[in-house]
Amino acid sequence: MPQDLSPLWISLKTSLLATFITFFIGIATAYWMLEYRGKAKSLIEGVLIAPLILPPTVVGFLLLLFFGKNGPVGQLMNKFDFTIVFTWYGAAIAATVVSFPLMYKTALGAFEQIDKNLLRVAKTLGAGESKIFWRISLPLALPGIIAATTLAFARALGEFGATLMLAGNIPGQTQTIPMAIYFAVEAGAMNEAWFWAIAIMVISLSAIIIANVWQEGKRIGGRGGVGRQGRQGRHGGHGSEVSWISASSSPVGLFIDIEKQLSSFHLQVTFNTDNLPLGLLGGSGAGKSMILRCIAGIETPTRGRIVLNGRVLYDSEQGINLPSRDRRIGFLVQNYALFPHLTVAENIAFGLPQGLSHSSIRVQLEQQLIAMQLQGLGDRYPHQLSGGQQQRVALARALASKPEALLLDEPFSALDTYLRSQLEQQMMETLADYQGVTLFVTHNMEEAYRICPNLLVLEHGNAIQHDSKHEIFEHPVSATVAQITGCKNISRGRLLQASQVEASDWGCNLQVLPANPRDLAYIGIRAHQIAFTNNPQQENTFPCWLVRTSETPHRMSLFLKLHSPATSPHDYHLQAEVFKEKWLTMKDQPFPWYVYLDPLRLMLMD
């Protein structure tokens, strides 16, 4: 064991100071770079990680040029009779510079791993950037930040080349453990070199082990970490002042007139809705979710206007674009975006207005837990809940902030059939009591029909029909709307007379209700509305042959060929659906069967 232990104290002093500095600067830089979208991003990124790529001696040489007596900082410090070169401050600066990239890149990776939906939902719950950082981003990124801090400390502890260039090797002043090892080996003092090598390995490994033990303890402890008093005592509000139109003259409801240019399509929709739930129905990529994100302030339209209950949320001409936290929008996303490090109660309380007393918070929490059938689950974490419970917590959290509009983005997509049915009923009960605007996004037509009195059908970013659900399902304005709403039988149509249409794809003429000759392009009928008859003389009745069947738990789908037997499994005209009880009575009847296409059920479309 060497008599002079100063390298140990100098190494600990410089590495701890370097770690302290990189901890704050690294986290701040990583969080800033996470959202920075400027043109200089690549250049800034290169500068920040350069010390990780360049040889340490080159880094030390650049620091020497910068802090030396002829450098810009060195000349400035000379005026105050102060120098960095060949002092332990120089060693600390060298350690800080070379350890910073590890801290920055690891912290940036930790922030990038956070589900962006968590941050978006937090904004819609009224949280500002500061609250989101301290309550959501930092706690969720903390394991990665602890790992980054450990790596930065180990890197600072082992720094050699840059330290030698800037601080030199002055025993008792700047000689760190790596310096002591190098010069001990050079002098042939192998026992001393072994001592310092073992010491630096023990210190580095101890730091890593302590960090791992801490993180494992956090996982076992249930992901908690913030005291109950502190968590319930800090809640974001909706305190920003916004411009109101007179309530007596302003319409109640939501008005949308927006455009947004996207890489895959051009979103361009105009509609308004009142307090009755409006279903947004359409295929994938139709623009349903993008409309919700624009309303919530998560996305910004290219141009347009959004008005909620007389409040202008967005107006491109007037330069108005309220941040998400001020829009009073409740947003329920597909994966629910529950904050994993907060309990059920803390998730629900997150969006409560600022300044509420603890007793008021407890009363409102209890009301939400009872309303959503979550009694006794307030202290559980999201990972301890079933999918249905998680959805109810997300809905309770959205409603707790008393939003003026509730946006539901496919809330049942992650649930099994039985659970979806149960929660659908509960959702309908909840929406019946909710007095605000509700937009319900789905691609499931039956789901939309059951929940929403009114529907907006979308295709490639355009609204193609907005009406009551009965009108849309019974009188779709186009073949596209008919297909989106589940019509399986559509043929090209040509008007022969005022009440007669040729269905060219079915090879027959049909009696219909009087049609507009300028608009008719297609004719259709829904599969469950095809009837079978024993009267071949009836109008719109045609002989048919069964091509093949497809079975569901309660129904049979029958693929039928009109006029003649089929030549292949794909040679059919119509698809009919019958209950299995009906199928049992007709399946053994001889062919041809006869189908009746009721004129009242036929849909004439653009």
C-alpha positions as CSV (number, residue, x, y, z in Angstrom):
1,M,0.0,0.0,0.0
2,P,1.5,3.4,-1.0
3,Q,2.1,6.0,1.7
4,D,0.6,8.8,-0.3
5,L,-3.2,8.3,-0.7
6,S,-3.8,11.7,-2.3
7,P,-4.6,10.1,-5.7
8,L,-7.7,8.5,-4.1
9,W,-9.0,11.7,-2.7
10,I,-8.2,13.8,-5.8
11,S,-9.9,11.2,-8.0
12,L,-13.0,11.1,-5.8
13,K,-13.2,14.8,-5.6
14,T,-12.8,15.5,-9.3
15,S,-15.1,12.6,-10.4
16,L,-17.9,13.5,-8.0
17,L,-17.8,17.1,-9.0
18,A,-17.8,16.1,-12.7
19,T,-20.7,13.8,-12.1
20,F,-22.6,16.5,-10.2
21,I,-22.1,18.9,-13.1
22,T,-23.0,16.4,-15.9
23,F,-26.0,15.2,-14.0
24,F,-27.8,18.6,-14.2
25,I,-26.4,19.8,-17.5
26,G,-26.8,16.3,-19.2
27,I,-30.5,15.9,-18.1
28,A,-31.3,19.5,-19.2
29,T,-29.6,19.1,-22.5
30,A,-31.2,15.7,-23.2
31,Y,-34.7,17.0,-22.4
32,W,-34.2,20.0,-24.6
33,M,-32.8,18.0,-27.5
34,L,-35.7,15.6,-27.2
35,E,-38.1,18.3,-28.5
36,Y,-35.6,20.3,-30.6
37,R,-36.4,20.2,-34.3
38,G,-34.1,22.9,-35.6
39,K,-32.0,22.5,-38.7
40,A,-28.8,22.5,-36.6
41,K,-29.8,19.4,-34.6
42,S,-27.3,17.1,-36.3
43,L,-24.5,19.6,-35.8
44,I,-25.4,20.2,-32.1
45,E,-25.6,16.4,-31.6
46,G,-22.2,15.9,-33.1
47,V,-20.6,18.5,-30.9
48,L,-22.2,17.1,-27.8
49,I,-21.0,13.5,-28.3
50,A,-17.6,14.5,-29.9
51,P,-15.7,13.9,-26.6
52,L,-16.9,10.3,-26.7
53,I,-15.5,9.8,-30.2
54,L,-12.3,11.8,-30.2
55,P,-9.1,10.4,-28.5
56,P,-8.9,11.8,-24.9
57,T,-5.5,13.4,-25.7
58,V,-7.2,15.4,-28.5
59,V,-10.0,16.5,-26.1
60,G,-7.3,17.5,-23.6
61,F,-5.4,19.4,-26.3
62,L,-8.6,21.3,-27.3
63,L,-9.3,22.1,-23.6
64,L,-5.7,23.3,-23.2
65,L,-6.2,25.7,-26.2
66,F,-9.4,26.9,-24.7
67,F,-8.3,27.3,-21.1
68,G,-4.6,28.0,-21.6
69,K,-3.1,31.4,-21.0
70,N,-3.5,32.3,-24.7
71,G,-7.0,30.8,-25.0
72,P,-10.2,32.9,-24.8
73,V,-11.1,31.7,-21.3
74,G,-7.5,31.7,-20.1
75,Q,-7.0,35.3,-21.1
76,L,-10.2,36.3,-19.3
77,M,-9.1,34.5,-16.1
78,N,-5.6,36.0,-16.2
79,K,-7.2,39.4,-15.5
80,F,-8.4,37.9,-12.1
81,D,-5.0,36.1,-11.5
82,F,-6.7,32.7,-11.8
83,T,-5.8,29.7,-13.9
84,I,-7.3,26.3,-14.6
85,V,-4.3,24.7,-16.2
86,F,-2.3,22.4,-13.8
87,T,-4.9,22.6,-11.0
88,W,-7.5,20.1,-9.7
89,Y,-10.1,22.3,-11.3
90,G,-8.6,21.4,-14.6
91,A,-8.8,17.7,-13.8
92,A,-12.5,18.2,-12.9
93,I,-13.2,20.0,-16.1
94,A,-11.5,17.3,-18.2
95,A,-13.5,14.6,-16.4
96,T,-16.7,16.6,-16.9
97,V,-16.1,17.0,-20.6
98,V,-15.3,13.3,-21.3
99,S,-18.1,12.0,-19.1
100,F,-20.8,14.3,-20.4
101,P,-21.6,12.4,-23.6
102,L,-22.4,9.2,-21.7
103,M,-24.7,11.1,-19.3
104,Y,-26.4,13.0,-22.2
105,K,-26.9,10.0,-24.6
106,T,-28.1,7.6,-21.9
107,A,-30.5,10.2,-20.4
108,L,-31.8,11.0,-23.9
109,G,-32.5,7.4,-24.5
110,A,-34.4,7.1,-21.2
111,F,-36.6,10.1,-22.2
112,E,-37.1,8.7,-25.7
113,Q,-38.4,5.4,-24.2
114,I,-41.3,7.1,-22.5
115,D,-44.6,6.5,-24.2
116,K,-45.5,9.8,-26.0
117,N,-49.2,9.2,-25.3
118,L,-48.5,9.6,-21.6
119,L,-47.1,13.1,-22.2
120,R,-49.9,14.0,-24.6
121,V,-52.6,12.9,-22.2
122,A,-50.9,14.8,-19.4
123,K,-51.2,18.0,-21.5
124,T,-54.9,17.4,-22.1
125,L,-55.4,17.0,-18.3
126,G,-54.2,20.6,-17.8
127,A,-50.5,19.9,-16.8
128,G,-47.9,22.4,-17.8
129,E,-44.4,21.6,-19.0
130,S,-42.9,21.9,-15.5
131,K,-45.4,19.5,-14.0
132,I,-45.1,17.0,-16.8
133,F,-41.3,17.0,-16.3
134,W,-41.3,16.5,-12.6
135,R,-44.3,14.2,-12.3
136,I,-44.1,12.1,-15.4
137,S,-40.9,12.4,-17.5
138,L,-38.3,12.5,-14.7
139,P,-39.8,9.7,-12.6
140,L,-40.3,7.4,-15.7
141,A,-36.8,8.1,-17.0
142,L,-35.2,7.9,-13.5
143,P,-33.8,4.3,-13.9
144,G,-32.1,5.3,-17.1
145,I,-30.8,8.5,-15.5
146,I,-29.4,6.5,-12.6
147,A,-27.6,4.3,-15.1
148,A,-26.3,7.4,-16.9
149,T,-25.1,8.9,-13.7
150,T,-23.2,5.7,-12.8
151,L,-21.6,5.5,-16.2
152,A,-20.6,9.2,-16.1
153,F,-19.0,8.7,-12.6
154,A,-17.1,5.6,-13.8
155,R,-15.9,7.4,-16.9
156,A,-14.9,10.5,-14.9
157,L,-13.0,8.3,-12.4
158,G,-11.0,6.6,-15.1
159,E,-10.2,9.7,-17.2
160,F,-6.5,9.9,-18.1
161,G,-5.5,11.5,-21.4
162,A,-7.5,14.8,-21.2
163,T,-6.6,15.2,-17.6
164,L,-2.9,14.8,-18.3
165,M,-3.0,17.4,-21.0
166,L,-4.9,20.0,-19.0
167,A,-4.0,19.3,-15.4
168,G,-0.7,17.4,-15.7
169,N,0.6,15.0,-13.1
170,I,1.3,16.9,-10.0
171,P,1.5,14.6,-6.9
172,G,-0.9,15.8,-4.2
173,Q,-2.6,18.3,-6.5
174,T,-3.6,16.8,-9.8
175,Q,-2.4,13.2,-9.7
176,T,-5.5,11.1,-10.0
177,I,-5.6,7.3,-9.7
178,P,-5.2,6.6,-13.4
179,M,-2.1,8.9,-13.3
180,A,-0.7,7.1,-10.3
181,I,-1.2,3.7,-12.1
182,Y,0.6,4.9,-15.2
183,F,3.6,6.5,-13.5
184,A,3.9,3.6,-11.0
185,V,4.2,1.1,-13.9
186,E,6.7,3.4,-15.6
187,A,8.8,3.5,-12.4
188,G,8.6,-0.3,-12.0
189,A,6.5,0.0,-8.7
190,M,4.1,-2.8,-9.7
191,N,2.7,-3.4,-6.2
192,E,1.6,0.3,-6.1
193,A,0.2,0.0,-9.5
194,W,-1.8,-3.1,-8.5
195,F,-3.1,-1.3,-5.4
196,W,-4.5,1.6,-7.4
197,A,-5.9,-0.6,-10.2
198,I,-7.8,-2.7,-7.6
199,A,-9.0,0.5,-5.8
200,I,-10.4,2.1,-9.0
201,M,-12.1,-1.2,-10.0
202,V,-13.7,-1.5,-6.5
203,I,-15.0,2.0,-6.6
204,S,-16.4,1.7,-10.1
205,L,-18.0,-1.7,-9.5
206,S,-19.4,-0.6,-6.2
207,A,-21.2,2.4,-7.9
208,I,-22.7,0.1,-10.5
209,I,-23.8,-2.5,-7.9
210,I,-25.4,0.1,-5.7
211,A,-27.3,1.5,-8.7
212,N,-28.5,-1.9,-9.7
213,V,-29.6,-2.8,-6.2
214,W,-31.5,0.4,-5.9
215,Q,-33.3,-0.1,-9.2
216,E,-34.2,-3.7,-8.2
217,G,-35.6,-2.5,-4.9
218,K,-37.7,0.0,-6.8
219,R,-39.2,-2.7,-9.0
220,I,-39.9,-4.9,-6.1
221,G,-41.4,-2.0,-4.2
222,G,-44.2,-1.6,-6.7
223,R,-42.8,1.3,-8.8
224,G,-43.8,3.8,-6.1
225,G,-41.4,6.5,-4.9
226,V,-43.2,9.7,-4.2
227,G,-44.9,10.1,-0.8
228,R,-48.7,10.0,-0.7
229,Q,-48.9,13.5,0.8
230,G,-46.7,15.0,-1.9
231,R,-48.5,13.2,-4.7
232,Q,-51.9,14.3,-3.6
233,G,-50.9,17.8,-2.8
234,R,-49.6,18.9,-6.3
235,H,-52.2,19.1,-9.0
236,G,-52.1,21.0,-12.3
237,G,-54.8,23.5,-13.0
238,H,-56.4,25.3,-16.0
239,G,-55.3,28.7,-14.9
240,S,-54.4,30.3,-18.2
241,E,-56.7,33.0,-19.2
242,V,-58.4,32.6,-22.6
243,S,-60.7,34.7,-24.7
244,W,-64.4,33.9,-24.2
245,I,-67.3,34.8,-26.5
246,S,-70.4,35.8,-24.6
247,A,-72.1,32.6,-23.4
248,S,-75.5,33.9,-24.2
249,S,-74.7,34.4,-27.9
250,S,-72.2,31.5,-28.4
251,P,-73.4,28.1,-29.7
252,V,-73.0,25.1,-27.5
253,G,-71.1,22.3,-29.1
254,L,-68.0,21.8,-31.2
255,F,-67.3,23.4,-34.6
256,I,-64.5,22.1,-36.8
257,D,-63.2,23.4,-40.1
258,I,-59.6,22.3,-40.5
259,E,-57.0,21.2,-43.1
260,K,-53.8,19.4,-42.4
261,Q,-51.3,18.3,-45.1
262,L,-49.9,14.8,-44.3
263,S,-47.5,12.6,-46.2
264,S,-50.1,10.0,-46.9
265,F,-53.3,12.1,-47.4
266,H,-54.7,15.6,-47.1
267,L,-57.0,16.0,-44.1
268,Q,-59.8,18.4,-44.9
269,V,-63.0,18.3,-42.8
270,T,-65.8,20.6,-41.7
271,F,-68.5,19.6,-39.3
272,N,-70.1,20.5,-36.0
273,T,-71.7,18.5,-33.3
274,D,-73.8,19.0,-30.2
275,N,-73.8,17.1,-26.9
276,L,-75.0,13.9,-28.5
277,P,-72.0,11.5,-29.0
278,L,-70.7,11.6,-32.5
279,G,-69.0,8.6,-34.0
280,L,-66.1,9.0,-36.4
281,L,-66.3,5.9,-38.6
282,G,-63.8,5.0,-41.3
283,G,-61.0,2.6,-42.2
284,S,-57.4,2.8,-41.1
285,G,-55.7,6.0,-42.4
286,A,-59.0,7.8,-42.9
287,G,-57.9,10.6,-40.5
288,K,-60.1,9.8,-37.5
289,S,-57.4,9.9,-34.8
290,M,-55.7,12.9,-36.4
291,I,-58.9,14.9,-36.0
292,L,-59.0,14.1,-32.3
293,R,-55.3,15.1,-32.0
294,C,-55.9,18.4,-33.7
295,I,-58.9,19.1,-31.4
296,A,-56.8,18.2,-28.3
297,G,-53.9,20.5,-29.4
298,I,-51.5,17.6,-29.8
299,E,-51.3,18.2,-33.5
300,T,-51.6,21.6,-35.3
301,P,-53.7,21.9,-38.4
302,T,-52.2,23.6,-41.5
303,R,-55.1,26.0,-41.5
304,G,-58.6,26.3,-40.1
305,R,-60.7,26.9,-37.0
306,I,-61.8,24.9,-34.0
307,V,-64.4,26.3,-31.6
308,L,-65.7,24.6,-28.4
309,N,-68.7,26.1,-26.7
310,G,-67.9,29.5,-28.1
311,R,-64.2,29.3,-27.1
312,V,-61.8,29.5,-30.0
313,L,-59.2,26.8,-29.5
314,Y,-57.5,27.3,-32.8
315,D,-57.8,29.9,-35.6
316,S,-55.0,30.1,-38.2
317,E,-56.1,33.5,-39.4
318,Q,-56.2,35.1,-36.0
319,G,-53.1,33.3,-34.8
320,I,-54.9,31.5,-32.0
321,N,-53.6,28.1,-30.9
322,L,-54.4,27.3,-27.3
323,P,-52.0,24.8,-25.7
324,S,-53.4,21.4,-24.8
325,R,-53.5,22.2,-21.1
326,D,-55.9,25.1,-21.6
327,R,-58.4,23.4,-24.0
328,R,-60.4,21.5,-21.3
329,I,-60.4,18.3,-23.4
330,G,-60.5,14.8,-22.0
331,F,-58.6,12.4,-24.2
332,L,-58.8,8.6,-23.9
333,V,-56.3,6.9,-26.2
334,Q,-56.1,3.3,-27.4
335,N,-53.6,2.1,-24.8
336,Y,-55.2,4.2,-22.1
337,A,-51.7,5.9,-21.3
338,L,-52.0,5.4,-17.5
339,F,-48.9,6.8,-15.7
340,P,-47.2,3.5,-14.6
341,H,-45.4,5.0,-11.6
342,L,-48.6,6.5,-10.1
343,T,-51.4,4.6,-8.3
344,V,-55.0,4.5,-9.5
345,A,-55.9,7.3,-7.2
346,E,-52.9,9.4,-8.2
347,N,-53.7,8.9,-11.9
348,I,-57.3,10.1,-11.4
349,A,-56.2,13.0,-9.3
350,F,-53.5,14.2,-11.7
351,G,-55.9,16.4,-13.7
352,L,-57.9,17.8,-10.8
353,P,-57.8,21.7,-10.6
354,Q,-55.1,23.3,-8.6
355,G,-55.7,24.6,-5.1
356,L,-58.2,21.9,-4.0
357,S,-58.0,20.9,-0.4
358,H,-57.0,17.4,0.6
359,S,-60.6,16.7,1.7
360,S,-62.0,17.9,-1.6
361,I,-59.5,15.7,-3.5
362,R,-60.5,12.6,-1.4
363,V,-64.2,13.3,-2.0
364,Q,-63.8,13.6,-5.8
365,L,-61.6,10.6,-6.0
366,E,-64.1,8.5,-4.0
367,Q,-66.9,9.6,-6.3
368,Q,-64.9,8.6,-9.4
369,L,-63.9,5.3,-8.0
370,I,-67.5,4.5,-7.1
371,A,-68.8,5.7,-10.4
372,M,-66.3,3.5,-12.3
373,Q,-66.7,0.5,-10.0
374,L,-63.1,0.8,-8.9
375,Q,-63.7,0.7,-5.1
376,G,-60.7,-0.7,-3.3
377,L,-58.3,-0.3,-6.2
378,G,-57.1,3.3,-5.4
379,D,-53.7,2.1,-4.1
380,R,-52.9,-0.3,-6.9
381,Y,-50.6,0.5,-9.9
382,P,-51.7,0.2,-13.5
383,H,-49.7,-3.1,-14.0
384,Q,-51.8,-4.7,-11.2
385,L,-55.1,-4.1,-13.1
386,S,-56.9,-5.9,-15.8
387,G,-57.4,-4.3,-19.2
388,G,-61.0,-3.4,-18.3
389,Q,-60.0,-1.8,-15.0
390,Q,-57.3,0.2,-16.8
391,Q,-59.8,1.5,-19.2
392,R,-62.1,2.6,-16.4
393,V,-59.3,4.3,-14.6
394,A,-58.4,6.2,-17.9
395,L,-62.0,7.2,-18.3
396,A,-62.3,8.3,-14.7
397,R,-59.1,10.4,-15.1
398,A,-60.4,12.1,-18.2
399,L,-63.7,12.9,-16.6
400,A,-62.2,14.1,-13.3
401,S,-60.8,17.2,-14.9
402,K,-64.4,18.1,-15.9
403,P,-63.6,18.5,-19.6
404,E,-66.0,20.3,-22.0
405,A,-65.2,17.7,-24.7
406,L,-64.4,14.0,-24.3
407,L,-62.3,12.3,-27.1
408,L,-62.4,8.5,-27.2
409,D,-59.9,7.0,-29.6
410,E,-60.9,3.3,-30.1
411,P,-61.2,2.7,-26.4
412,F,-62.3,-1.0,-26.8
413,S,-59.8,-2.1,-29.4
414,A,-57.5,-3.8,-26.9
415,L,-60.3,-5.8,-25.1
416,D,-61.7,-9.3,-25.7
417,T,-65.3,-9.7,-26.9
418,Y,-66.9,-10.3,-23.5
419,L,-65.1,-7.5,-21.7
420,R,-65.8,-5.2,-24.6
421,S,-69.5,-5.8,-24.3
422,Q,-69.5,-5.1,-20.6
423,L,-67.5,-1.9,-20.8
424,E,-69.5,-0.7,-23.8
425,Q,-72.6,-0.8,-21.7
426,Q,-70.9,1.1,-18.9
427,M,-69.5,3.6,-21.4
428,M,-73.0,4.2,-22.7
429,E,-74.3,4.9,-19.1
430,T,-71.4,7.2,-18.5
431,L,-71.9,9.2,-21.7
432,A,-75.7,9.4,-20.9
433,D,-74.8,11.5,-17.8
434,Y,-72.0,13.5,-19.4
435,Q,-73.1,16.9,-20.5
436,G,-70.2,17.8,-22.8
437,V,-69.3,17.0,-26.4
438,T,-68.2,13.5,-27.1
439,L,-66.3,12.2,-30.2
440,F,-65.9,8.5,-30.5
441,V,-63.4,7.1,-33.0
442,T,-63.8,3.5,-34.2
443,H,-63.5,1.4,-37.3
444,N,-66.2,-1.0,-36.0
445,M,-69.5,-0.1,-37.5
446,E,-71.6,-2.1,-35.0
447,E,-69.8,-0.4,-32.1
448,A,-70.4,3.0,-33.6
449,Y,-74.1,2.2,-34.2
450,R,-74.7,1.0,-30.6
451,I,-73.0,4.0,-28.9
452,C,-73.4,7.0,-31.1
453,P,-76.7,8.5,-32.3
454,N,-74.9,10.5,-35.0
455,L,-72.0,9.4,-37.3
456,L,-69.4,11.1,-39.4
457,V,-68.0,8.8,-42.1
458,L,-64.5,9.5,-43.3
459,E,-62.3,8.4,-46.2
460,H,-58.8,9.6,-47.0
461,G,-59.1,12.6,-44.8
462,N,-62.5,13.8,-46.1
463,A,-65.9,13.7,-44.5
464,I,-68.2,11.9,-47.0
465,Q,-71.4,11.7,-44.9
466,H,-72.5,13.3,-41.6
467,D,-76.0,12.3,-40.4
468,S,-77.9,10.2,-37.9
469,K,-76.9,6.6,-37.7
470,H,-80.3,5.5,-39.1
471,E,-80.0,7.7,-42.1
472,I,-76.4,6.6,-42.8
473,F,-77.1,2.9,-42.5
474,E,-80.4,3.0,-44.4
475,H,-79.5,5.7,-47.0
476,P,-75.7,5.8,-47.6
477,V,-74.9,8.6,-50.1
478,S,-72.2,6.6,-51.9
479,A,-70.9,3.1,-52.4
480,T,-67.9,4.0,-50.2
481,V,-70.2,4.8,-47.2
482,A,-72.1,1.6,-47.8
483,Q,-68.9,-0.4,-47.7
484,I,-67.6,1.3,-44.6
485,T,-70.9,0.7,-42.9
486,G,-70.7,-3.0,-43.7
487,C,-72.8,-3.5,-46.9
488,K,-71.5,-6.6,-48.7
489,N,-73.7,-6.5,-51.8
490,I,-73.1,-3.6,-54.1
491,S,-73.6,-3.6,-57.9
492,R,-73.1,-1.0,-60.6
493,G,-76.5,0.5,-61.4
494,R,-78.1,2.2,-64.4
495,L,-81.5,3.9,-64.3
496,L,-83.9,2.4,-66.9
497,Q,-87.1,4.1,-65.8
498,A,-88.1,6.3,-62.9
499,S,-88.6,3.2,-60.7
500,Q,-86.5,0.5,-62.5
501,V,-82.7,0.0,-62.3
502,E,-80.4,-2.4,-64.0
503,A,-78.0,-4.1,-61.6
504,S,-75.3,-5.0,-64.1
505,D,-73.1,-7.0,-61.7
506,W,-76.0,-9.1,-60.6
507,G,-77.4,-9.5,-64.1
508,C,-81.0,-8.4,-63.3
509,N,-83.4,-5.5,-63.4
510,L,-84.9,-4.3,-60.2
511,Q,-88.0,-2.4,-59.2
512,V,-87.0,0.5,-56.9
513,L,-88.4,3.6,-55.3
514,P,-88.2,6.6,-57.7
515,A,-84.5,7.7,-58.1
516,N,-82.6,10.8,-59.2
517,P,-81.3,9.9,-62.7
518,R,-78.3,12.3,-62.3
519,D,-76.8,10.7,-59.2
520,L,-77.4,7.0,-59.5
521,A,-74.2,4.9,-59.9
522,Y,-74.6,1.9,-57.6
523,I,-77.3,-0.2,-56.0
524,G,-76.9,-2.2,-52.9
525,I,-78.6,-4.3,-50.2
526,R,-77.4,-5.5,-46.8
527,A,-76.8,-9.2,-46.3
528,H,-79.3,-9.6,-43.5
529,Q,-82.0,-7.9,-45.5
530,I,-82.0,-10.5,-48.3
531,A,-85.2,-12.6,-48.0
532,F,-86.0,-16.1,-49.2
533,T,-89.5,-16.8,-50.7
534,N,-91.5,-19.6,-52.2
535,N,-93.2,-17.3,-54.6
536,P,-91.1,-17.0,-57.8
537,Q,-93.7,-14.6,-59.4
538,Q,-93.1,-11.9,-56.9
539,E,-91.3,-8.7,-58.2
540,N,-87.5,-8.6,-57.6
541,T,-87.5,-12.4,-57.0
542,F,-84.8,-14.4,-58.7
543,P,-83.7,-18.1,-58.7
544,C,-80.4,-18.7,-57.0
545,W,-78.0,-21.5,-56.2
546,L,-75.8,-21.9,-53.1
547,V,-72.1,-21.5,-53.9
548,R,-70.6,-21.9,-50.4
549,T,-71.2,-21.0,-46.7
550,S,-69.3,-19.3,-43.9
551,E,-70.3,-19.9,-40.3
552,T,-70.3,-17.5,-37.3
553,P,-71.5,-18.4,-33.8
554,H,-75.1,-17.3,-34.5
555,R,-75.4,-16.8,-38.2
556,M,-74.6,-18.4,-41.5
557,S,-73.3,-16.4,-44.5
558,L,-74.6,-17.8,-47.7
559,F,-72.9,-17.0,-51.0
560,L,-75.4,-17.1,-53.8
561,K,-75.3,-17.2,-57.6
562,L,-78.4,-15.8,-59.4
563,H,-80.0,-17.4,-62.5
564,S,-77.6,-20.4,-62.8
565,P,-75.4,-22.7,-60.8
566,A,-71.8,-21.5,-60.0
567,T,-68.7,-22.7,-61.8
568,S,-66.3,-21.9,-59.0
569,P,-66.3,-21.0,-55.2
570,H,-65.8,-17.4,-56.2
571,D,-68.6,-17.3,-58.8
572,Y,-71.4,-15.6,-56.8
573,H,-73.5,-12.5,-56.9
574,L,-74.9,-12.0,-53.4
575,Q,-74.0,-12.6,-49.8
576,A,-77.0,-13.3,-47.5
577,E,-77.0,-13.8,-43.7
578,V,-79.5,-15.9,-41.9
579,F,-79.8,-17.1,-38.3
580,K,-78.8,-20.7,-37.8
581,E,-82.4,-21.7,-37.0
582,K,-83.5,-20.5,-40.4
583,W,-80.6,-22.2,-42.0
584,L,-81.6,-25.6,-40.5
585,T,-85.0,-25.3,-42.1
586,M,-83.8,-24.4,-45.6
587,K,-80.4,-26.1,-46.1
588,D,-81.9,-29.4,-47.4
589,Q,-84.4,-27.8,-49.8
590,P,-83.8,-28.5,-53.5
591,F,-82.4,-25.8,-55.8
592,P,-83.1,-23.4,-57.1
593,W,-84.0,-21.3,-54.1
594,Y,-85.6,-17.9,-54.6
595,V,-84.4,-14.6,-53.2
596,Y,-86.5,-11.5,-52.8
597,L,-84.8,-8.1,-52.9
598,D,-87.3,-5.7,-51.2
599,P,-87.5,-2.4,-53.0
600,L,-87.8,-0.7,-49.6
601,R,-84.4,-2.2,-48.6
602,L,-82.5,-1.5,-51.8
603,M,-80.1,1.4,-51.5
604,L,-79.5,3.7,-54.5
605,M,-76.1,5.4,-54.3
606,D,-73.9,8.0,-56.0
